[in-house]
Amino acid sequence: MPADQDQQLDCALDLMRRLPPQQIEKNLSDLIDLVPNLCEDLLSSVDQPLKVAKDKSTGRDYLLCDYNRDGDSYRSPWSNTYDPPLDDGAVPSDKLRKLEVDANTAFDQYREMYYEAGVSSVYLWDLDHGFAGVVLIKKAGDGSKKIKGCWDSIHVIEVQEKSGGKSAHYKLTSTVMLWMQTNKEASGTMNLGGSLTRQIEQDANVSENQSHLVNIGRMIEDMENKIRTTLNEIYFGKTKDVVNDLRSVRNLGDARAQQDAQRMIADALKQRK
């Protein structure tokens, strides 16, 4: 990639990180219209909000992303089939498919415990010396109590099995997109949103194929807890500080009276010197 185009891509990605996550699709489309030569790089680099589809054979919801897409079709983790139907679509090996089924069951329970609703999906694919996968979780607000919002988490994991098969190297890249909108008479309209990406690598022991699921689950749970804490400190904590600085629980008359009293005390201290 030429130096000028590389700089353009950096600026475009930097801009996308600062725009509201609930408008990512529109902003990405507008950005591609401005710099069409960066279309492929932007589409592969910018995480977009997850979309939900329903498996016609099982009736269960699943999430759509680039990792379960083949052409214009998407693979369901529940039935392992593509919609629209695709005869030669990529599917995991039998051994990896078993792990994928177990992972979907496990993270469906994880989602229910942490989020109490929403949709989760896990997709795995084979590599030369291991496998890779993605864990997706989406929780959208129903708009009740005049509050709307959405949480999208995308966890991409790469597993490299070491010689001997007793240990493996795990590389986890996690992205969380969060936005919230309130519209109440007392507080007015407020939009709050952002995204955060973190990466971690670690080695772990593997005794059997099921150990991969335990190791991956522990890493994702720890990462989500850290990201959730960081988002709370950065977005909600900072917003609270700004609001507290802008507003006062006391009325203006009391504040002015206190300022006058402080000036009187200061003048009295000066006269004593």
C-alpha positions as semicolon CSV with decimal commas, in nm:
position;residue;x (nm);y (nm);z (nm)
1;M;0,000;0,000;0,000
2;P;0,144;0,345;-0,097
3;A;0,243;0,576;0,187
4;D;-0,032;0,830;0,106
5;Q;-0,299;0,559;0,099
6;D;-0,165;0,413;0,423
7;Q;-0,194;0,753;0,590
8;Q;-0,547;0,794;0,454
9;L;-0,644;0,459;0,605
10;D;-0,500;0,554;0,945
11;C;-0,693;0,884;0,941
12;A;-1,013;0,707;0,833
13;L;-0,987;0,447;1,110
14;D;-0,906;0,719;1,363
15;L;-1,218;0,908;1,253
16;M;-1,437;0,597;1,279
17;R;-1,323;0,541;1,636
18;R;-1,455;0,885;1,730
19;L;-1,797;0,861;1,565
20;P;-2,110;0,723;1,738
21;P;-2,119;0,340;1,725
22;Q;-2,495;0,334;1,659
23;Q;-2,426;0,507;1,324
24;I;-2,127;0,297;1,215
25;E;-2,294;0,160;0,901
26;K;-2,397;0,503;0,774
27;N;-2,062;0,663;0,862
28;L;-1,871;0,377;0,700
29;S;-2,078;0,407;0,383
30;D;-2,020;0,785;0,370
31;L;-1,647;0,736;0,427
32;I;-1,624;0,480;0,145
33;D;-1,800;0,729;-0,085
34;L;-1,528;0,984;0,000
35;V;-1,234;0,743;-0,048
36;P;-1,357;0,450;-0,261
37;N;-1,000;0,319;-0,302
38;L;-1,004;0,226;0,068
39;C;-1,330;0,028;0,045
40;E;-1,181;-0,321;0,096
41;D;-0,944;-0,210;0,373
42;L;-1,217;-0,025;0,562
43;L;-1,468;-0,311;0,540
44;S;-1,210;-0,557;0,674
45;S;-1,083;-0,324;0,950
46;V;-1,400;-0,167;1,094
47;D;-1,618;-0,380;1,322
48;Q;-1,986;-0,326;1,251
49;P;-2,285;-0,385;1,481
50;L;-2,398;-0,746;1,478
51;K;-2,719;-0,843;1,298
52;V;-2,960;-1,117;1,403
53;A;-3,106;-1,391;1,182
54;K;-3,329;-1,692;1,258
55;D;-3,239;-2,051;1,178
56;K;-3,540;-2,183;0,984
57;S;-3,481;-2,545;1,081
58;T;-3,434;-2,491;1,457
59;G;-3,618;-2,161;1,508
60;R;-3,324;-2,019;1,706
61;D;-3,164;-1,678;1,655
62;Y;-2,799;-1,645;1,554
63;L;-2,564;-1,357;1,477
64;L;-2,423;-1,258;1,139
65;C;-2,065;-1,149;1,076
66;D;-1,786;-1,192;0,822
67;Y;-1,666;-1,505;0,999
68;N;-1,978;-1,711;0,919
69;R;-2,035;-1,563;0,574
70;D;-1,958;-1,737;0,246
71;G;-2,056;-1,524;-0,051
72;D;-2,406;-1,396;0,024
73;S;-2,492;-1,685;0,259
74;Y;-2,447;-1,714;0,636
75;R;-2,390;-2,033;0,835
76;S;-2,601;-2,107;1,142
77;P;-2,411;-2,246;1,443
78;W;-2,718;-2,449;1,545
79;S;-2,779;-2,649;1,226
80;N;-2,442;-2,596;1,051
81;T;-2,627;-2,501;0,731
82;Y;-2,614;-2,189;0,515
83;D;-2,898;-1,950;0,440
84;P;-2,955;-1,904;0,150
85;P;-2,852;-2,270;0,091
86;L;-2,495;-2,322;-0,026
87;D;-2,369;-2,664;-0,135
88;D;-1,996;-2,600;-0,108
89;G;-1,990;-2,360;0,188
90;A;-1,698;-2,378;0,431
91;V;-1,771;-2,581;0,747
92;P;-1,543;-2,694;1,033
93;S;-1,407;-3,049;1,053
94;D;-1,609;-3,307;1,247
95;K;-1,384;-3,279;1,553
96;L;-1,396;-2,899;1,550
97;R;-1,771;-2,899;1,486
98;K;-1,822;-3,094;1,808
99;L;-1,623;-2,831;1,996
100;E;-1,826;-2,559;1,822
101;V;-2,154;-2,716;1,938
102;D;-2,027;-2,738;2,296
103;A;-1,900;-2,379;2,279
104;N;-2,238;-2,249;2,161
105;T;-2,411;-2,429;2,447
106;A;-2,161;-2,296;2,702
107;F;-2,170;-1,934;2,584
108;D;-2,548;-1,943;2,557
109;Q;-2,550;-2,014;2,932
110;Y;-2,281;-1,748;2,987
111;R;-2,494;-1,494;2,800
112;E;-2,800;-1,581;3,006
113;M;-2,607;-1,544;3,334
114;Y;-2,438;-1,212;3,251
115;Y;-2,690;-1,045;3,019
116;E;-3,021;-1,223;3,102
117;A;-3,128;-1,183;2,737
118;G;-2,980;-1,120;2,394
119;V;-2,820;-1,354;2,140
120;S;-2,485;-1,532;2,128
121;S;-2,307;-1,731;1,855
122;V;-1,975;-1,912;1,827
123;Y;-1,806;-1,998;1,498
124;L;-1,486;-2,203;1,460
125;W;-1,267;-2,281;1,161
126;D;-0,960;-2,500;1,106
127;L;-0,600;-2,378;1,078
128;D;-0,285;-2,567;0,982
129;H;-0,161;-2,601;1,341
130;G;-0,474;-2,542;1,543
131;F;-0,795;-2,351;1,492
132;A;-0,952;-2,007;1,521
133;G;-1,294;-1,882;1,611
134;V;-1,514;-1,593;1,708
135;V;-1,752;-1,552;2,002
136;L;-2,031;-1,300;1,943
137;I;-2,271;-1,156;2,201
138;K;-2,543;-0,899;2,138
139;K;-2,780;-0,743;2,391
140;A;-3,018;-0,473;2,271
141;G;-3,245;-0,261;2,490
142;D;-3,617;-0,291;2,426
143;G;-3,679;0,083;2,453
144;S;-3,875;0,055;2,775
145;K;-3,860;0,339;3,028
146;K;-3,753;0,567;2,739
147;I;-3,405;0,411;2,736
148;K;-3,251;0,255;2,425
149;G;-2,913;0,091;2,392
150;C;-2,706;-0,196;2,258
151;W;-2,402;-0,398;2,359
152;D;-2,205;-0,582;2,086
153;S;-1,899;-0,785;2,181
154;I;-1,677;-0,959;1,926
155;H;-1,406;-1,193;2,056
156;V;-1,169;-1,335;1,793
157;I;-0,955;-1,620;1,924
158;E;-0,662;-1,796;1,757
159;V;-0,534;-2,123;1,904
160;Q;-0,194;-2,263;1,806
161;E;-0,142;-2,613;1,941
162;K;0,217;-2,684;2,041
163;S;0,410;-3,002;1,965
164;G;0,313;-3,281;2,201
165;G;-0,045;-3,153;2,229
166;K;-0,019;-3,079;2,602
167;S;-0,025;-2,700;2,573
168;A;-0,149;-2,432;2,336
169;H;-0,095;-2,063;2,266
170;Y;-0,408;-1,845;2,273
171;K;-0,440;-1,501;2,114
172;L;-0,760;-1,311;2,195
173;T;-0,869;-0,985;2,032
174;S;-1,185;-0,840;2,185
175;T;-1,394;-0,547;2,063
176;V;-1,695;-0,408;2,247
177;M;-1,932;-0,151;2,097
178;L;-2,172;0,015;2,340
179;W;-2,427;0,291;2,301
180;M;-2,714;0,420;2,510
181;Q;-2,980;0,684;2,449
182;T;-3,222;0,827;2,702
183;N;-3,513;1,061;2,639
184;K;-3,677;1,169;2,962
185;E;-3,860;1,489;3,048
186;A;-3,652;1,545;3,361
187;S;-3,309;1,501;3,200
188;G;-3,377;1,554;2,831
189;T;-3,210;1,357;2,553
190;M;-2,866;1,207;2,608
191;N;-2,653;0,998;2,372
192;L;-2,363;0,800;2,509
193;G;-2,153;0,553;2,314
194;G;-1,812;0,427;2,218
195;S;-1,604;0,122;2,138
196;L;-1,300;-0,041;2,293
197;T;-1,056;-0,302;2,159
198;R;-0,813;-0,503;2,369
199;Q;-0,578;-0,792;2,295
200;I;-0,415;-1,056;2,512
201;E;-0,197;-1,363;2,452
202;Q;-0,121;-1,650;2,687
203;D;-0,017;-2,015;2,702
204;A;-0,229;-2,277;2,878
205;N;-0,220;-2,650;2,939
206;V;-0,444;-2,876;2,735
207;S;-0,535;-3,225;2,857
208;E;-0,815;-3,297;2,612
209;N;-1,012;-3,116;2,343
210;Q;-1,260;-2,987;2,599
211;S;-0,983;-2,795;2,778
212;H;-0,975;-2,548;2,489
213;L;-1,330;-2,444;2,576
214;V;-1,238;-2,395;2,943
215;N;-0,932;-2,186;2,856
216;I;-1,115;-1,975;2,598
217;G;-1,412;-1,922;2,829
218;R;-1,192;-1,803;3,114
219;M;-1,004;-1,559;2,889
220;I;-1,323;-1,409;2,744
221;E;-1,489;-1,376;3,084
222;D;-1,185;-1,197;3,228
223;M;-1,157;-0,973;2,921
224;E;-1,524;-0,873;2,927
225;N;-1,504;-0,787;3,296
226;K;-1,199;-0,566;3,232
227;I;-1,360;-0,394;2,933
228;R;-1,685;-0,343;3,123
229;T;-1,494;-0,176;3,407
230;T;-1,297;0,042;3,166
231;L;-1,609;0,152;2,979
232;N;-1,776;0,237;3,308
233;E;-1,479;0,450;3,417
234;I;-1,421;0,622;3,081
235;Y;-1,773;0,690;2,956
236;F;-2,008;0,683;3,251
237;G;-1,756;0,810;3,508
238;K;-1,637;1,094;3,287
239;T;-1,992;1,193;3,197
240;K;-2,084;1,203;3,565
241;D;-1,785;1,428;3,639
242;V;-1,881;1,669;3,358
243;V;-2,244;1,687;3,472
244;N;-2,140;1,745;3,833
245;D;-1,911;2,031;3,724
246;L;-2,184;2,190;3,513
247;R;-2,467;2,161;3,764
248;S;-2,499;2,237;4,133
249;V;-2,751;2,104;4,383
250;R;-2,761;2,447;4,549
251;N;-2,950;2,740;4,401
252;L;-2,768;3,043;4,265
253;G;-2,859;3,266;4,560
254;D;-2,697;3,031;4,813
255;A;-2,384;3,003;4,600
256;R;-2,351;3,383;4,575
257;A;-2,406;3,422;4,950
258;Q;-2,126;3,174;5,016
259;Q;-1,895;3,360;4,776
260;D;-1,975;3,693;4,950
261;A;-1,901;3,537;5,289
262;Q;-1,570;3,403;5,161
263;R;-1,474;3,748;5,029
264;M;-1,565;3,911;5,361
265;I;-1,349;3,663;5,551
266;A;-1,062;3,715;5,309
267;D;-1,087;4,097;5,342
268;A;-1,094;4,068;5,720
269;L;-0,781;3,855;5,721
270;K;-0,602;4,107;5,499
271;Q;-0,687;4,397;5,733
272;R;-0,538;4,210;6,031
273;K;-0,195;4,188;5,864
